[in-house]
Every structure is written in C-alpha cells, then in structure tokens.
Amino acid sequence: MRPARRVDGVATLLLLRHGRTTANADGGLAGRQPVELDDTGRAQAAAVGERLRGLPLAAVVTSPLIRCRQTLELALPRVAPVVEEGLIECGYGSWEGQPLKKLAKEPLWPVVQQHPSAVVFPEGESMAAMAARAVAAVRSWDARVTAEHGPEAVWLACSHGDVIKAIVADALGVHLDLFQRIVADPASVTAIRYTPLRPFLVRLNDTGGDLAALVPPPPKRRQRASRRVDSDAAVGGGAGAAG
C-alpha cells in the first residue's frame, strides 16, 4: 500500500466502523437494535486496537449503540469515548431485525440501492436525514478538535457502515445516490482531512495498513507548510507521506 499524502494545517479524522456483529453474521439488518459483537467482531476490535496503539488521539467519539461502544472498549480500553447521537445508525424503522434476503424482495429495496436520497424507511428515518446529521456531527467535531488541539491533532469517531459511507460521499463531493459504491467493512478505518476549500479522503476501508503514517509531522518539520492550510491537491499525485 502506498503511503498516504499528508495534508498540513488541519486535524485528521479516523472513522472506525464497529466490529462484526451477530446480525452481520446472520445476514440481518440490525439498525438501532442492541446487537452485540460476535467472536469475530471482538477479535477485529482487538486487532484494530493494536493498529491504533500509540496514536495521539485528541478525541474519541462514538455512536451510542452497544456494538460501537464494545468495539472501543476492546480497541481502546483506557479511553472514555464521548457519545455523539449524530453518529447513530440510520433508523431503518420496521426493516430492523429483518433478514436481508427478505428485505431484498421489498419494492423499496431497489430504491435503496439506486436512489437512496429518496428513501424514507417505513416508520423510520430518511437516508438523506441520516447523511445530513452524520456529516454535520463530524464536521462540527473536526472544527472543535482543530481549534482546541491544533492542526497536528488526530481524532476518532466510531460509527456504522451506512453512516461512514455517507460521510465519505460528502467528502468526495458525490451525490448520496452514489454512496452504495463505497465500502466500509467491519473494523475498517477511513481517514478524512477537512481543509477550508475541500476535504481529502486519505484512507478508505483500511483493514490492515499502518495508521502511524496518518499522524502529521511535528511543527519543526512542517515549518513553511504550517503557515497556511494546504487545500490544493498534488498535481501528478505527489510524493506521499515521505514527501
């Protein structure tokens, strides 16, 4: 895997999806039900904890659902995460707890796949509302972390697959109707940096890479670059983290 390019002057957001759950393993839609990690999910959480070890996390926030809190308890046992309601799973309403094979036969299913911005789940939330409140939550936290801890700060938010995909779609500047093309596996890490002119997607669905490369260099090494926030993309692709 090629090292990620550094973007100076802004905090770095790490989006962590919870580990695999019993619902994931059984092919069900958990939604906001109190579904817990299975043995595989607990192992995934412990493994991602090894990857996160040593990272100077300025803040850790989480969806209130137990599968996210369990993931962080195993991955970062010494950290007390802050619950952020904006990161909760999409409200799937009467779809919650149903097998995905059954839901795939519903008339709404192809709309979820092809036109999610129009979807309102029966007795539940719209996907557009889910995306809006999740994006607002992480952007607000990112601005707060940057203001309080500076541009070298790295912070983490633990959430759910569709929520993370919606945040990534916003960062890429693509319509919500394209977010089903994005993948966020259990216990994967996705990294985003929000600059004044555009966000940069630095990592996506990373389940095994070295996360230390995402930590910005100390101020002495940044020198001239620290005088401004780099919102420009590197033409030609740049030199990566070593550049």
TAURHU-V281765 format. One record per pair of residues at least 24 apart in sequence whose ideal C-beta (glycine too) atoms are under 6 Angstrom apart, sorted by the first residue. I is the first residue (numbers start at 0). J is the second residue. If there is no record, write none. Layout:
i=[I	I]
j=[J	J]
This chain:
i=[0	1	2	2	2	3	3	3	4	4	5	6	6	6	7	7	7	8	8	8	9	9	9	9	9	9	10	10	10	10	11	11	11	12	12	13	13	13	14	14	14	15	15	15	16	16	16	16	16	17	17	17	18	18	18	18	18	19	20	26	26	27	28	28	28	28	30	30	30	31	32	32	33	34	35	36	36	41	43	43	44	44	44	45	47	47	48	50	54	56	56	57	57	57	57	58	58	59	60	61	62	62	62	63	67	70	71	83	85	85	85	86	86	88	89	89	89	90	90	91	91	92	92	92	92	93	93	94	112	114	115	116	116	130	130	133	133	133	134	134	137	141	151	153	170	170	171	194	194	195	195	196	197	212]
j=[208	239	212	239	240	201	212	240	237	239	240	192	199	229	221	224	229	150	228	229	145	150	192	193	194	228	141	144	145	152	153	192	213	141	191	155	188	190	156	163	189	155	157	188	160	163	183	185	187	66	67	70	43	44	70	185	186	185	66	98	99	98	91	94	97	99	88	91	95	88	95	96	65	66	65	66	69	73	185	186	70	73	74	73	74	186	74	210	153	153	155	144	148	152	154	144	154	155	156	157	86	87	158	87	157	157	157	136	132	133	136	136	158	159	124	129	161	123	124	120	123	120	121	122	123	121	122	120	179	176	175	175	176	165	175	162	165	166	166	169	166	193	215	214	198	200	200	228	230	228	230	230	230	240]
